[in-house]
């Protein structure tokens, strides 16, 4: 009897202990499950963000989809009608195109739909362009839109026609559809690798490129910065940018050059601003000018004047601190429109274009037209042009839309000034 009671008591105690442990195990299991789920949720945005980035980035532009890779809205952008601003930003994120470039085009073409000129809200202008983004529907502009100006979204066309707002109609006069169509056009023109050339393809006028980039710069918030750590390291596109932490070691030939490159490195990640000379944003020539100024060396303000006044060196003798020049969409071989600071190993630091951060990039296979060596004691041949450094037209002075190159006094082109699209290429 006593033995039976002992066994029963031990059994009861073991059962009670199991019952006490069971809830604890259950609780621990639930906590563990939530922990695994939480880690999974943390991983999902990283994977999704990475996939979206690689899908949207056709080149090493430094751009990312989403708000992290798009310029914030400046005070100047508040003048854009709310519906247009919404679609510029949404489409920019969706297609991986800086929204400020879309807004710059919309401003120059139609004052963001506010002009009453022919073709903006109905019909076409004298060259066959239509809608607020002035996309070709016939005539000299060609049918870049594809199909009729307004057609069912289900209709397959060979053009950029888009039903962005999901109403079942691809409408060139609808701001959402037109802005998305313009983004497609720019992507076809390789805007992520060369925005100036893509804008030039949209309308073959140098003054047009300058005007669009000027407005794009005004619309971008001054604190814009892109962390490009997610850029694919194995990308083979020329000009592939590196992160600020991935700047290669530089063997500067002089202390002055070391100071020049050090200044430029400190600007990595800051935004491009046409006409900018710092401290928060720079254009290409403004960056190299201020870098040399930090070392106590004065050089000209613009890339054209820098090329004309500095000592030329052959590619085989290029050293860190030299400048590398490119014709660019807004320049020529004799008057280059873009400049970068050589840091060695075929790399340069450059302020590339609106919507792209100051970055380290390759200058190989980029169509460089030559190199100069502005630092003291450089060896090379002196160019024949001896224009005084700094004696050039300010980048703030631009040409009027549709003009033949005559500078405006204000430096601000008139929005929606009906730039002739007669030279616009068709895709």
N, C-alpha and C positions, 0 to 999 in steps of 0.2 A: 504493500500500500504506500509505504513511504517512497519506494523506488518509483512507483508510477507517478506520484505527485512531483517528484524531482524531475522526471522526464517531461511531464506536462508543463512544469514551471519553466524549464529550459526552452521547451518548444515555444511556449508563449512569449518568453523574452526575446527569442530569435525572431519570431514573427513580428513582435512589436518593433524591434530594431529595424527590420526590413521595411515596415510601414513608415518608420520615421525617416529612413534613408531615401525612400522612393520619392517623396516630394522634393527633397533636396536635389536628387539626381535630375528630376524633371525640370526644376528651376534652372539648374546648371546647364541642362540640355537646351532649354529655351534661350538662355543668355548666350550660349555658344552659337546657336542658330542665328540669332540676331547679329552677333559679331561677324559671322561669315557673310550674312546678307549685307551688313554695313560695309564690309570690305569690298564686296561685289559692287555695291552702289558707288563706292568711291572710285572703283576702277572703270566703271562704265563711262563717265564723262571723259576720262582720259582717252579711252579707246575711241569713243565717238568723235571727240575733238580732233584726234590725230587723223582718223579716216577722213573726216570732213576737210581737214587742212590739205592732205595730200590730193584729195579729189579736186579741190578748188584751185590749187596752185600749179599752174602749168610751167612755171619757171621759178627761179630763185628771186622772188620779188620782195620777200620780207612780209608779204601780206598773209593774213589769216582770215578765215571766215569768222563771223561773229563780231561782237562789239570789241573784242580784244585786238582785232587786226584792222579796225576801221577808225579813221580820225573822228574825234569828238566834234560836236557842233560848236562853232565859234559864235560870238555875238552877231557877226555879219550875216551868218546863215539864218538868223531869225527872220530876216526879210523875205525868205523864200516861202511861198504859200505852203500851209501846213500839209496839204495832201501831197504836194510834190516832194517836200522834205521827207515825209514818211516813206514814199516809194523809192526815192534816191537811196535812203539808208537800207531799206529792206532788200532792194535789188542788189545793192553793193555787197551786202553780206551774203546773199544767195549765190552770186556769181563770182565772188572773190575779186571784184573790181572796186577800187576806192570810190566811195559814194561821192566824194568831192569832185572827181573828174566827171561823173555823170551830171552833177549839179552845174559844173562849169559849162558843159556842152548845152544843157538846157537853158542856162542863163543867156549864153551868147546867141543861141538859135532863136529863142522865143521869149526871153525874159520869163522863163518858167511858166509858159502858157499865158502870160498876161498881155502879150502883144496882139493887135488886131490885124496884123499883116496877112495877106492871102496865104492859104495853105496850112495855117496853124490849127484852125478849128474845123475847117472843111475845105474841100477842093485841093489845090496844089499851088505852089508858087510857080514862077516863070520857068523853072528848071526841072519841075517834076518832083519836088520834095514836098512832104506833107507831115502834119502833126507837130506837137511841141518839140520833138527832137529832130524834126526836119529830115526824115528818112525817105529815100527815094522810092517813088511808086511808079514812075514812068519818065519819059522824056530824057533829057540830058543826064539826069541823076540815075537812070536805070531803075528797075524794079527790085531794089535791095530788100524791101519789105517782103515781097513774095505774095502772089495772088492779088486779089482785090484789096483796096485799102481797109475795107471792113468785110470780114468773111468768117464763116463758122470755124471755131477752134479745131474741129475735127478734120478740117481740110488740110491735106499734106501739101506744103509749098516749099519751093527752093528759095528760102529767104529767112529773115530774122523775125518774121511775124510771130507774136507770142500772146497768149491769153494769160497775163500775169495775175489779174484779179479774179480769175475763175468764173467769169460770167458766161462762158461758152462762146465768146466772140473775140476774135483777134482784130483789134481796132487801132489803127495807127494814130487816131486822134485822142484815144484814151491815154491819159498820162501814165498809168501803170503799165499798160501794154507797150507803149512807145519807149519808156525808160528801159524796160527789160529787153526790147529789141535792140536798143542802142548798146546795152551791155553785151549782148551776143555779138554784135558787130565789132566791138572793141576787143573781145576775146579772140575773134577770128584774126584780128590785126595784131595779136600778141601783146596786148596792153600790159600783161603782168610782167613781161620781160623788157618792154620798151614803150612806156606810156606816151612819150612825145611822138614817136613814129606812128602809134595807133591813132592818136588824135589827128595827126597829119593825114593819115589814110581816110579818116572820117571827112575831112575837108582839106583839100590841098592848098592851104595858104599858111605861110609861116606866121603871119599876124594872127591867124585863127588859133594856132597852137599856143602862142603867147597869151592870147586873151583867155582861153580856157584854163590854162595853168594859173594865170593870175587870179581868176575867180576861185579856182579850186584851193589855192593857197589862202585866200581870204576866208573861205568857208571852214577850213580846218582849224580846230582848236589849237592854241599854242602849246598845250601840254602833250600833244600827240607823241606817243612813243610805242614802238613795237618790239616786243621781246621775241627774237627770231630763233629761239632755242629749238623749236620743232622743225626747222628747215631740214630737208633730207640731205644728209651729209654726202651721199653718193650721187647727187644730182649732177648731170653732165652739162646742163645748160650754161652757156657762157655768162659770166657775171654772177655766179652763185654766191650769195652773201653768207658770211659767217657771223657767229654771235660775238658780242663784245669780249666774252671770255675766251674766244678762240683766236684772238689776234696773234699771228705768227711772230716769233722773235725777230726783232729788227736790228741789224747792224748798221747804225748810222755812221756816215763818214766823218761828220763833225759834230761838235756839241750843239751848234746852231740847228742842224738838221734834226738832231735828237729832240730838241725843244719843239720844232715844227711838228714832228710826228706825234710827240706826246700830247700836244694840244689837240690834234685831230682825233687821236684815240679817245680823248676825254669827251668828245662830242658824239661818239657812237650811240645810236639809238634815238638821238634827237630827230625831230621832224625836218623834212625839207620845206623850205618856204622860198618861193621865187622872189629874188631881191633881198633875201635875208642875209645878214652878217652877224647873227648871234645877238645875245648869248643863248637864246632858247631855240633858235631855228636858223638854218643856213640854206643858201643855194650852192651850186657846185663851186663857182668861182669865189663866192663869199667865204666859203669854208677854207679854201687854200690861202686866200688873202689874209684871213685872220690868223691862220696857223703860222704863216710867215711873219705876221706882225708880232705874234707872241715871242718870236725869236729875234725881234728887232730889225727885221728885213721888210722893206716896203716893196710890194709888187702891185701891178695894175688890178683894177676892180673886176673886169669882165674876162671871160675866157678868150674872147677875140683879142683883147688888148694884151693879155698875158702871152698869148702865142706870138703876137707881133713884136713884143719888146724884150723877150727873154732869150737867153742863149740856148740854141738848139744842140741836141746831142743825138747820135745815132742809137738805134735800139740796142746794139751790142754793148754800149757803154752806159746804159741806164743804171742809176744807183738810187737807193732810198732817198727820198726828199725831192726827186725830180717830179715834174708834172707830166701827165699823159693826157693827150687831147683827142677828141672825137668830133666828127662833123655834126652828128646829132640831127634830129629832124628839123631843128631851128637854126642850123649852122651849115657851113660849107667847109671844104678842104682848106680854103684860104682864110676863112673866118669861122673857126670851130665853135660849136655851141655847147660843148661839155668838156669838163676837165676833172681829173682825179689826182690824188697824191700818191705816188709810188712808195711802197713800203718794202719792196723786195719780193723775190720768189714769184714774180708775175702777178702780185697782188697790189691793190690800191685801196685807199679810203676815199669814198665818194659820197657826195650828197646827190642822189640820183634824180628823183622827181617827186612831185606832190603825191602824198600817200605812202611814200616809202621812207624808212628811217635811214639816217646816215649809217653806212655799213662798210664792211670789208668785202671786196669783190675782186674777181679776176678781170684783168684787162686783155687777156688772150682771146683771140677770135672775136673781138668786139669792134674791129674796124678802126683801131687807133691810127691817127694820121701822123703822129710824131710825138717827140718828147722835148722838154726844155729843162734847164738846170738853173733855176733862179738864185740858188744860194751862192754866197761869196766864194770866189776862187774856182768856179766851175770851168772845166775845159770844154771847148766846143767852138762852133762857128757862130758869130753874131749875125742875126738877121738884118737884112737891109733896112727894114722899117725901124725907125728910131723914135716912134711916138712916145711922148712922155708918159710914164706909168701913171695911171689914174685919170688921164685926160680922155675919158670915154663917156658915152652916153649912159646915164644911170639905168639899171634894169627896171626901174619904176616907170620909165617912159616907154609906152608901148604903141603899136600902130592901131589905128582905128579898124574895126571889123569891115572887111570889104574894100579897104583902101589899098593904095599901091605902095604902102610902106612909109607914109608920112607920119611922124610921131604925133601923138596927142599931147597936149600940154598938161593934162591932168594925170595921164598914165592909166586911166580907167576907161576901157571901151564901153560903148553904150550897149546895155543888154538888149537882146532881140533885134539887133540892127541889120537883120536880113543879109547875112554874109552869103555871097554867091556860092551855091553848091555845084556849079557847073563842072568843077574839076574833081568832084567827089568820085572815088573809085567804087565800083560795084563788086560785091562778093557773091 
